Amino acid sequence: PSELGLLSKLQVLYLSRNELFGIIPTYLGKLSQLSYLGLQHNQLTGTLPTQLGNLTQLKYLGLERNDLVDIVTSTHPLCLQLKNLAVFSADCRGISTGNNQTSKAAEVECAC
């Protein structure tokens, strides 16, 4: 629910294995104190919303076992904004390695 975006002091949001589907909601970008965002093992689709760049305290972003597309690693603007991010874990179709090559890796875990 969009009311989740009102939880401004929330630090950990773990929604793994909740059968969530659709796109990642943009209102998650309002959770300015979030340090851990776990959305693994759902049915999320689409791309990462740019609003996630507002999560400057984020240290862990778990997205694996979804059907996300166009996730990129170290050159993505989101990674450049999230300076505290230590772990970015995802599996998706078409992970850009930043050098115009595409990987079909099952899972990527990297530091931005």
C-alpha positions as CSV (number, residue, x, y, z in Angstrom):
1,P,0.0,0.0,0.0
2,S,1.2,3.6,-0.7
3,E,0.9,4.3,3.0
4,L,4.2,2.4,3.4
5,G,5.9,5.5,1.9
6,L,4.8,7.5,5.0
7,L,7.1,5.4,7.3
8,S,9.9,7.9,7.2
9,K,11.9,6.4,10.1
10,L,11.7,2.8,8.7
11,Q,15.2,1.3,8.5
12,V,14.6,-2.3,7.3
13,L,12.0,-3.5,4.9
14,Y,12.1,-7.2,4.1
15,L,9.4,-8.3,1.7
16,S,11.0,-11.4,0.4
17,R,8.7,-14.3,-0.6
18,N,5.5,-12.3,-0.4
19,E,4.2,-13.0,-3.9
20,L,4.5,-9.3,-4.8
21,F,4.0,-8.6,-8.5
22,G,4.1,-5.7,-10.8
23,I,6.6,-2.8,-10.8
24,I,8.6,-1.7,-7.8
25,P,6.5,1.2,-6.3
26,T,8.1,4.6,-6.6
27,Y,6.9,5.6,-3.1
28,L,9.6,3.4,-1.7
29,G,11.9,6.2,-2.5
30,K,10.3,8.2,0.3
31,L,11.8,5.9,2.9
32,S,14.8,8.1,3.5
33,Q,16.2,6.2,6.5
34,L,16.0,2.8,4.9
35,S,19.3,0.8,5.1
36,Y,18.0,-2.6,4.0
37,L,15.6,-3.3,1.2
38,G,14.9,-6.9,0.5
39,L,12.5,-7.6,-2.4
40,Q,13.8,-11.1,-3.3
41,H,11.8,-14.0,-4.5
42,N,8.7,-12.2,-5.7
43,Q,7.3,-11.5,-9.2
44,L,8.4,-7.9,-9.7
45,T,8.8,-6.7,-13.3
46,G,10.0,-3.6,-15.1
47,T,13.0,-1.5,-14.2
48,L,14.3,0.1,-11.0
49,P,12.4,3.4,-10.3
50,T,14.8,6.4,-10.2
51,Q,13.1,7.4,-6.9
52,L,15.2,4.7,-5.2
53,G,18.1,7.1,-5.6
54,N,16.7,9.0,-2.7
55,L,17.5,6.1,-0.3
56,T,20.9,7.5,0.6
57,Q,21.2,5.4,3.7
58,L,20.7,2.1,1.8
59,K,23.4,-0.4,2.3
60,Y,21.7,-3.6,1.0
61,L,19.4,-3.9,-2.0
62,G,18.2,-7.4,-2.7
63,L,16.3,-8.0,-5.9
64,E,17.1,-11.6,-7.0
65,R,14.5,-14.0,-8.2
66,N,12.3,-11.4,-9.9
67,D,11.8,-10.6,-13.5
68,L,13.4,-7.2,-13.7
69,V,15.0,-5.8,-16.8
70,D,17.7,-3.4,-17.7
71,I,19.4,-3.5,-14.3
72,V,22.9,-2.2,-14.6
73,T,25.8,-2.2,-12.2
74,S,28.5,0.4,-11.3
75,T,27.7,2.9,-14.1
76,H,24.0,3.1,-13.3
77,P,22.9,6.5,-12.0
78,L,21.2,4.8,-9.1
79,C,24.5,3.2,-8.0
80,L,26.2,6.6,-8.3
81,Q,23.5,8.1,-6.0
82,L,23.6,5.4,-3.4
83,K,27.0,6.0,-2.0
84,N,26.5,3.8,1.1
85,L,25.3,0.8,-0.9
86,A,27.5,-2.2,0.0
87,V,25.5,-5.0,-1.6
88,F,23.4,-5.0,-4.8
89,S,22.1,-8.4,-5.5
90,A,19.9,-9.2,-8.5
91,D,19.1,-11.6,-11.2
92,C,17.4,-10.2,-14.3
93,R,17.3,-10.3,-18.0
94,G,20.0,-8.2,-19.6
95,I,22.4,-7.0,-16.9
96,S,24.6,-4.3,-18.4
97,T,28.3,-4.5,-17.4
98,G,28.9,-0.9,-18.2
99,N,30.9,-1.6,-21.4
100,N,28.0,-2.1,-23.8
101,Q,28.0,-5.9,-23.2
102,T,25.1,-7.8,-21.7
103,S,25.4,-10.6,-19.3
104,K,22.7,-13.3,-18.9
105,A,24.0,-14.2,-15.4
106,A,21.6,-15.9,-13.1
107,E,22.6,-13.7,-10.2
108,V,24.8,-10.7,-9.8
109,E,26.1,-9.5,-6.5
110,C,28.3,-6.4,-6.6
111,A,29.2,-3.3,-4.8
112,C,28.3,-0.1,-6.6
